[in-house]
């Protein structure tokens, strides 16, 4: 009996077509997950930055109410993603500590808020707006009384 050498082969793996089909199916599931993950991360960075700015504005407000170092206290933007707590005496302004926003988050415009010594009040209501790379925004309202709120 004659045996064909090609028909007696045992299959020991996957063909290229089978591997490509599996990789394509996995890609259909992974790509939407990555997009969702990046969007969630960007939104979380915006929220975290807004909360950090609020906490630092509240700290400056407390320092002014307590008359710490007998100076006015405030918060100012230094660049698109950097801001600082400062103190102000008669004529001089001292940056006490600076902070960076989360990656991908920036201030929509520059701002400065100064709290009066003893009362913690400001001369007018201020709005600080943050935005992320996806165009989402978060607003922080600083009332004349020194109350700080995040407007979502």
Phi and psi in degrees as a GROMACS rama.xvg file:
@    title "Ramachandran Plot"
@    xaxis  label "Phi"
@    yaxis  label "Psi"
@TYPE xy
-96.2047  129.763  UNK-2
-108.684  133.774  UNK-3
-79.1852  121.996  UNK-4
-66.0082  -21.9337  UNK-5
-81.1931  -27.8332  UNK-6
-83.1528  -13.6796  UNK-7
-92.3365  3.06693  UNK-8
-69.2598  140.79  UNK-9
-99.8181  135.964  UNK-10
-79.0882  121.938  UNK-11
-113.827  18.0538  UNK-12
-175.761  -163.375  UNK-13
-104.067  148.604  UNK-14
-80.1561  163.415  UNK-15
-60.9287  -39.2522  UNK-16
-62.4915  -42.9759  UNK-17
-63.3483  -41.6967  UNK-18
-64.4903  -43.5288  UNK-19
-64.0088  -37.8013  UNK-20
-63.953  -45.1381  UNK-21
-64.0389  -44.237  UNK-22
-62.5942  -40.2531  UNK-23
-63.9495  -42.9854  UNK-24
-63.2049  -43.7001  UNK-25
-61.968  -40.948  UNK-26
-60.5242  -38.0624  UNK-27
-63.2173  -28.3381  UNK-28
-89.3715  -33.6422  UNK-29
-79.3201  -41.3292  UNK-30
-58.1607  -49.2526  UNK-31
-62.267  -33.1759  UNK-32
-66.0515  -40.4626  UNK-33
-65.4693  -41.2088  UNK-34
-63.079  -44.5097  UNK-35
-63.6559  -41.2261  UNK-36
-62.3576  -45.5664  UNK-37
-64.814  -39.1389  UNK-38
-65.0764  -41.756  UNK-39
-65.0051  -41.5303  UNK-40
-64.7409  -40.8131  UNK-41
-64.9649  -42.4238  UNK-42
-64.7536  -41.9663  UNK-43
-64.6742  -38.1827  UNK-44
-63.5859  -39.1999  UNK-45
-64.0045  -45.6215  UNK-46
-63.6907  -43.8202  UNK-47
-63.7576  -40.988  UNK-48
-65.0413  -42.6549  UNK-49
-61.6103  -43.1989  UNK-50
-64.3883  -38.9874  UNK-51
-66.8621  -42.666  UNK-52
-61.8845  -45.2122  UNK-53
-58.1108  -46.8906  UNK-54
-61.1183  -39.9098  UNK-55
-72.8701  -34.6257  UNK-56
-65.2331  -42.1541  UNK-57
-62.6152  -38.3187  UNK-58
-62.2817  -45.1104  UNK-59
-62.7471  -38.219  UNK-60
-62.1115  -45.1838  UNK-61
-64.2589  -42.7907  UNK-62
-59.2842  -40.2761  UNK-63
-68.3757  -43.5999  UNK-64
-62.9801  -36.52  UNK-65
-81.1168  -2.8579  UNK-66
56.8762  39.7648  UNK-67
-58.9854  129.378  UNK-68
57.5994  18.1729  UNK-69
53.0717  45.8273  UNK-70
-136.454  158.742  UNK-71
-76.2914  154.038  UNK-72
-129.469  152.091  UNK-73
-162.088  -177.324  UNK-74
-132.788  139.586  UNK-75
-141.142  149.575  UNK-76
-82.8246  140.852  UNK-77
-105.409  -30.1746  UNK-78
-157.713  -170.153  UNK-79
-61.5736  -30.3007  UNK-80
-127.472  14.661  UNK-81
-131.554  140.027  UNK-82
-145.634  170.521  UNK-83
-147.879  151.835  UNK-84
-89.29  131.915  UNK-85
-130.589  160.227  UNK-86
-119.322  152.434  UNK-87
-138.489  124.237  UNK-88
-103.049  -149.812  UNK-89
-78.8084  98.1318  UNK-90
89.5754  -22.9366  UNK-91
-108.98  145.783  UNK-92
-124.491  123.691  UNK-93
-117.771  123.172  UNK-94
-73.9285  117.673  UNK-95
-88.5534  -41.6627  UNK-96
-158.417  137.243  UNK-97
-112.62  156.49  UNK-98
-138.04  154.09  UNK-99
-112.118  145.526  UNK-100
-75.651  165.495  UNK-101
-60.661  156.482  UNK-102
-58.704  133.261  UNK-103
85.8723  3.52008  UNK-104
-118.413  140.3  UNK-105
-146.234  163.186  UNK-106
-78.177  138.808  UNK-107
-68.5174  -31.7501  UNK-108
-156.865  166.15  UNK-109
-70.3979  156.975  UNK-110
-153.39  160.932  UNK-111
-152.619  132.542  UNK-112
-129.467  133.019  UNK-113
-122.279  126.234  UNK-114
-98.1584  134.744  UNK-115
-72.6767  142.681  UNK-116
-62.5599  135.376  UNK-117
88.675  -43.6608  UNK-118
-102.163  -30.5336  UNK-119
75.742  14.7447  UNK-120
-88.4414  159.817  UNK-121
-112.867  166.831  UNK-122
-76.581  -21.5656  UNK-123
-160.9  165.147  UNK-124
-70.503  139.42  UNK-125
-121.963  148.35  UNK-126
-124.21  128.076  UNK-127
-113.03  125.723  UNK-128
-116.862  130.014  UNK-129
-111.904  149.808  UNK-130
-142.079  151.568  UNK-131
-107.036  -179.527  UNK-132
-64.3919  -21.8582  UNK-133
-88.5578  -0.125744  UNK-134
89.173  1.35304  UNK-135
-74.2033  147.171  UNK-136
-126.788  153.553  UNK-137
-135.725  132.513  UNK-138
-109.914  139.398  UNK-139
-117.192  122.693  UNK-140
-102.036  129.271  UNK-141
-116.268  109.313  UNK-142
-77.74  163.313  UNK-143
-60.298  -28.1856  UNK-144
-77.3655  -9.20676  UNK-145
98.6383  -2.10356  UNK-146
-70.1584  136.18  UNK-147
-116.263  128.478  UNK-148
-132.963  144.902  UNK-149
-96.4622  119.517  UNK-150
-94.7695  111.828  UNK-151
